[in-house]
Amino acid sequence: MAAPPLLEAISNEPEMAGEVVILRDILHVGPLKRAEGQSFSDMRTEFWQQVVTEDKNEVKVDDLERLLQVVTQLNNNEDDVVWLWMAPWPADVCAYYWALQYLAKHLDRYYVLNLGGLPFLDEEGKVYYPQNMSEILPKELVKARRLARPVTPAELEVDGEEWSNIVEENSGLRLLEGGKKLYTKERSFFDDQLLSFCSHQFQKAHRIVNQAMKKMNIPTGDLFLGWRLRKLAEQEMLLLEGDANKTLRDFNVKLPGGAPVPEGQDTPMEDESGENEETA
């Protein structure tokens, strides 16, 4: 989602010419500590294969391989530099920490552009503070490029140690407290919020997830929350009907107990507003 406005900004500003490398994994959910003999990419792939059950979505996580290609380019070309565009979103901040260990030998050519706390203008010229780069107009990104700065050796030491501690803890969720400060929670952290949108009548899983994301500002993506609904059903905290191995539109959930819906009476009308395409 962050790439299109940046690609447009690059096309409009010759000084920003360069290759955009997209990190597709969101490292603030799922495990970070690999088992002995296991590669990082295989560990992350196995996690997402549990989360994404649709046959049409072949899951393969290869962010590390693409990052290593970037490192190789830096090794082979002394004129190349890397910019990490970091929005105030836990996935972006985790990407910064994670990439730092691989780019440590090129600190003078590793630039970070931290968009957290920066004001931007929307299409109506009003000031706002975006959470994701996808919300920022390309012309505003052109202006923001002037704030890029190289990562310092002090940041490498402090942030590198912080990330090592987070990896060792290996919690299910990493959330953003502010700035670059992360805090950790169990992967079940948002389960109660999901349950609060469920009732004793069956509702589409995508409706529950969309309401939770919209009203509670949950920063994990709908696929992760759909996985949590399935886990709640496995724990018998929810009842499930339909095919949970397909999309969120293909199965329904409800709280156990409660009076059955009389025959011929529909379940509550679904609010289709605020829906999102399925994303990680």
C-alpha positions, 0 to 999 in steps of 0.5 A: 500500500505504501509503494504507489504514492512513492512510485508516483513521487519518484516519477514526478521528481527526477532527484528521487530517481531510484528502485523501490524495494517493497517489504511485504511481510509485516514483522510486528505479528508472529514469531521472530526467533527461528529454530536451530537449522531453520531459515528466517524466511522459512519461519515466517513462511510457516507462520503465514501459511497458518494464517492464510488458509486460502488455496489461491494465496500461495504464501512465500516470504522472501523479504530477507532475500530481497534485502540481501540483494540490496546489500549486495548492490551496496557492496558492488557500487559505492555510489548507491544509497538506501532510504527506508521510508518509515511511517508511524506504524508498527510494521514500518518500525519493525522493518527499520529494526530488522534491516539495521543488522544487515545494513550495519556495514553501510551506515553512511549510506543507509538513510531513514526518513521517519514520518512519525509526528510530521504534518502533511497536507491532504487533498483539501489543503488541511493538515493531518498526521498520517499513520501509513504512507498510503495516506500521503499525497505523492507531492507531499512525499517529494517535500518530505524527502529533504528530511532523510538522514543517515543512521548514526553509530549510536542508533546502531548500538542502541536500536540493535540491542533493542531488536535483539531483546525483542527477537529473544522475547519472541512475543506474538505481537509488537505494537508501537508506543510512539517514536521508535518505541515498541511494546510486546503483547501475546498474539491473543491480545486483540481477541477480546476486542473481536469477541466484543463485536460478536453476538449470539447470531451468526455474522460474516467473519469479514464484518466482525473483522472490518468493524474491529479494524475500523472502530478499534484501529487495530494495526494487524490486517484482516488476515491476522484477525480472521486467523484469530477468529478461527483460533477462538472457534477452536477454543470453543469461544465462538461457534463457526459455520461455513468454510473457514479455509476460504476467505473471511466472506465464506464463514460466519461466527457467533457467541455460544449460547443464546436463543436461535434465530426464528426460521425465516428471520434474517440475521442483523443486516451487515454494514458493508461500509469501511470494508478492506480488501484482504491484506496481511 
